[in-house]
């Protein structure tokens, strides 16, 4: 009957889903460290350049601190947007699963 074919189809779909989950996990494990690296890179650049300016007397320590804080405040919304985008993708996949369950035709024996 259909039992063997359904089990095989379910197994294949589970394997595909697991492969996609692994792939998206890989993408997230690359994306989030890159985002964190941008935080450090921007702050480091501001502090290095600002430190040089302080040594030259072109800036005060307070101005450097303000610049570093402003640089961090400019980067934070980008990270927030990317996290929300990730959440929207998870929601889209969940909705697709629900719609997929609805589209399955009932078995004749059900």
C-alpha positions as CSV (number, residue, x, y, z in Angstrom):
1,X,0.0,0.0,0.0
2,X,0.9,3.6,0.5
3,X,2.6,3.1,3.8
4,X,6.1,2.3,2.3
5,X,5.9,5.2,-0.2
6,X,4.8,7.6,2.5
7,X,7.6,6.6,4.8
8,X,10.1,6.9,2.0
9,X,8.7,10.3,1.0
10,X,8.8,11.5,4.7
11,X,12.3,10.2,5.1
12,X,13.4,12.1,1.9
13,X,11.7,15.3,3.1
14,X,13.2,15.0,6.5
15,X,16.7,14.6,4.9
16,X,16.1,17.7,2.7
17,X,14.8,19.7,5.7
18,X,17.9,18.7,7.8
19,X,20.2,19.7,5.0
20,X,18.5,23.1,4.7
21,X,18.7,23.5,8.5
22,X,22.4,22.7,8.4
23,X,22.9,25.2,5.6
24,X,21.1,28.0,7.3
25,X,22.9,27.2,10.6
26,X,26.2,27.6,8.7
27,X,25.0,30.9,7.2
28,X,24.0,32.2,10.6
29,X,27.3,31.0,12.1
30,X,29.1,33.1,9.5
31,X,26.7,36.1,9.5
32,X,26.6,36.8,13.2
33,X,30.4,36.8,13.7
34,X,30.8,39.1,10.7
35,X,28.3,41.5,12.3
36,X,30.2,41.3,15.5
37,X,33.5,41.9,13.7
38,X,32.0,45.1,12.2
39,X,31.3,46.4,15.7
40,X,34.9,45.8,16.7
41,X,36.3,47.1,13.5
42,X,34.4,50.4,13.5
43,X,35.1,51.0,17.2
44,X,38.7,50.1,16.7
45,X,39.1,52.4,13.8
46,X,37.5,55.3,15.7
47,X,39.7,54.7,18.7
48,X,42.9,54.3,16.7
49,X,42.3,57.4,14.5
50,X,40.8,59.3,17.4
51,X,43.7,58.4,19.7
52,X,46.1,59.7,17.1
53,X,44.1,62.9,16.9
54,X,44.2,63.2,20.7
55,X,48.0,62.8,20.7
56,X,48.3,65.5,18.0
57,X,46.1,67.8,20.1
58,X,43.3,68.0,17.4
59,X,40.7,66.3,19.7
60,X,40.1,66.0,23.4
61,X,39.5,62.7,25.2
62,X,35.9,63.7,25.7
63,X,35.4,64.3,22.0
64,X,37.0,60.9,21.3
65,X,34.7,59.2,23.8
66,X,31.7,60.9,22.2
67,X,32.8,59.8,18.7
68,X,33.2,56.2,19.9
69,X,29.8,56.2,21.5
70,X,28.2,57.7,18.4
71,X,29.9,55.1,16.2
72,X,28.5,52.3,18.3
73,X,25.0,53.9,18.2
74,X,25.2,54.0,14.4
75,X,26.1,50.3,14.2
76,X,23.5,48.9,16.7
77,X,20.4,49.5,14.4
78,X,22.1,47.6,11.6
79,X,22.5,44.6,13.9
80,X,18.9,44.9,15.1
81,X,17.6,45.0,11.5
82,X,19.6,41.9,10.6
83,X,18.3,40.0,13.7
84,X,14.7,41.0,12.8
85,X,15.3,39.8,9.2
86,X,16.4,36.4,10.6
87,X,13.3,36.2,12.7
88,X,11.1,37.0,9.7
89,X,12.8,34.2,7.8
90,X,12.1,31.7,10.6
91,X,8.4,32.9,10.6
92,X,8.2,32.5,6.8
93,X,9.5,28.9,7.1
94,X,7.0,28.1,9.9
95,X,4.1,29.4,7.8
96,X,5.3,27.4,4.8
97,X,5.2,24.3,7.0
98,X,1.7,25.0,8.1
99,X,0.5,25.6,4.5
100,X,2.3,22.5,3.4
101,X,0.4,20.4,6.0
102,X,-2.9,21.8,4.8
103,X,-2.1,20.9,1.2
104,X,-1.5,17.2,1.9
105,X,-4.3,15.1,0.7
106,X,-5.8,12.7,3.2
107,X,-5.1,9.0,2.8
108,X,-8.0,6.9,1.5
109,X,-7.8,4.9,4.7
110,X,-8.0,8.0,6.9
